[in-house]
Every structure is written in C-alpha cells, then in structure tokens.
Amino acid sequence: MSENFGSPGAMQPLSPGNVVSAAVRLYRSHLKTYFKQATIAHLWALVPVYGWAKCAATAALISRLAFGELVYQPESVAEASRHINARLWSFLRVSFQVGLSLFGVYILLAIAGGIISFIIGLVFGALLGSGGIIVGSGLAIAVMAITMLVGLTWFYARWVVAEVPLAVEENINGAQSVDRSWELTNASVLRIQGVVLVAFLVTFPIVGILNYLPSIYIVKLEPGSTLYWIVYSLSIITSLIGGILVMPFWQALKAVLYFDLRSRREGLGLQLREPPQDLR
C-alpha cells in the first residue's frame, strides 16, 4: 500500500510534523542501506580533502536515494553512485560554501547582537542604576541568544537543501545548486525553521547522549591523565556513532523538503511507499 502525497489535496505545504514523519519512514524502510552509507561517509571524513569530498558526496547519495523513493523511481546504490561520483568535488564546494556562509552570518549576528546588548545595558543602567545594569545584562543576553538562534536558523533554512539539487538534477553545478536552494526556500522560510526545530528535538536525545554528554564529563577530568584520554577516546567513538545514526535522518529530511518545495512550484507527484511489514 502506498500513501499518495501527489493528490490535489496534498499539494499544500507539508507541515513540519509531516516532513519529519516522512523522513522517519524513509529511514526506517531503508535502514540498512542508509546506515551503511552514513558509516562510509563518516569514515571518509577522517581523511583530509579527498575524504571530505567523499563524505559530502556520500551524504548527498542518501538524499538522492530517498528522493528516488519519493518520486517512486528507486535506484540501486550503484546507479545513484554513478551520478554522485561524477560530481564529487562539486559536493565539497557546496559544503564549504554553505559552511563559510553560515560562519560569516554567525560573525555578523554576534557583532550585531553584541552592539544591541551593549546599548540595552547602557539604557537600563542609566535609567535604573546598578539594579538596572543587572536587569539590562539579563535582557541583553536573552536578546542576543534569540538574535543568534533566529538569524542562524533563517539562513540555514535558505541553504538546507543546498546539495540536493546537485544530487538529483541534471546540468547543474555546485554554485547553481546553492542558488537553487535559496530560490526554492524563498517563500517557506518560517515553515522550514519549524521543520528544523522539530527535527532537532527528534534527534536531540541521540546527539545529547552520544555527542554532548561525554564532552561535558571530560571537562571535569584532569587534562593529560589516563582517565582523561580514555574518556576522550570513547567520546570520539560515541560521537562518530551519533553522527552515523543521525545523518540518514537529516539527509532523508532534506529529500522530503526538496520534493515538497518542488512539488508546489513545479507540480511533481509524490508517492511515499509504506515500509515493509517486517520493518514496521
């Protein structure tokens, strides 16, 4: 049985919950394939330059495989890899372009947030004295945090599917793929921010336990001690496992978002098959 998202009624934008649910079903239906590719991608990430390109391309391969399922034109890993490998360095270019762009946005937001926070502190200090400085400082921290969160997620929403057009479409290069993401997301930024928020909440338990928790414990240990290096080594392993578990979900999520954005602009039809009975 298939669930047809391509019917007229389904041409409305998918809600954040529906996007995340579709990504989960894709991941669950193709767990072995996606998990294997995510493992390969993370192992390649340990190799400088060429390995980084292979990591970015392999992550995009998962999105291509997921998109093929969404349009009911599934491919084998070998078939999809032929398309992906031909654009290997373009995927690295997309990763660096988006990464550097987000870093630049972060710096600008930090400067803007710092200026706003400083002004708030001065105003409250002038109006309320020493007590106002405390209140103003608290308010300034909140304003800066909100500015950073909203600003970064806004720009991330514009580039969230940056590698997917390169993985799926013909006659497109890395720069055009990034531009394509910016174009497709133009009228859907707030909704995509909602998708990112829900997806973050879904993956946070895994990331929190495997990635963040060991790092927090390391802070309490004496640097250079035997226990420190043991925990540090374990934290690298658990972080790797966390990344492998989470990557397929995010790449499937990008495929669903990309399809959803294109379907309403270009009239693509979507059929998302239900997972096999033994995988439910």
Secondary structure, 3 states (H helix, E strand, C coil): CEEECCCHHHHCCCCHHHHHHHHHHHHHHCHHHHHHHHHHHHHHCCCCCHHHHHHHHHHHHHHHHHHHHHCCCCCCHHHHHHHHHCCHHHHHHHHHHHHHHHHHHHHHHHHHHHHHHHHHHHHHHHHHCHHHHHHHHHHHHHHHHHHHHHHHHHHHHHHCCCCHHHHHCCCCCHHHHHHHHHHHCCCCHHHHHHHHHHHHHHHHHHHHHHHHHHHHHHHCCCCCCHHHHHHHHHHHHHHHHHHHHHHHHHHHHHHHHHHHHHHHHHCCCCEEECCCHHHC
